[in-house]
């Protein structure tokens, strides 16, 4: 990823509140995407299991 590289190259950039908030916002969005993906996957797996159980009993 580019962000840690930039932060490593320019540590003074992160001391600027504006840049720091942008970086934190970026990581927050990534975190939200990951959590959403995980919940969608688990919901899909649960639905698949219910469908398979229904088919096997039917």
FENVEN-V111007 format. One record per residue. D_FIRST is the distance of its C-alpha to the first C-alpha in Angstrom with 2 decimals. Layout:
d_first->{D_FIRST/D_FIRST}
//
This chain:
d_first->{0.00/3.78/5.79/6.59/7.11/9.27/10.88/11.73/13.13/15.03/16.15/18.89/16.70/16.13/19.89/20.53/21.15/20.04/16.52/16.33/17.56/15.09/12.13/14.28/15.16/11.67/11.21/14.83/14.43/11.81/14.41/17.20/15.92/15.64/19.09/20.59/19.55/21.03/24.19/24.68/24.40/26.86/29.20/29.22/30.02/32.81/34.24/34.22/36.06/38.61/39.21/39.70/42.10/43.99/44.33/45.52/48.08/49.21}
//
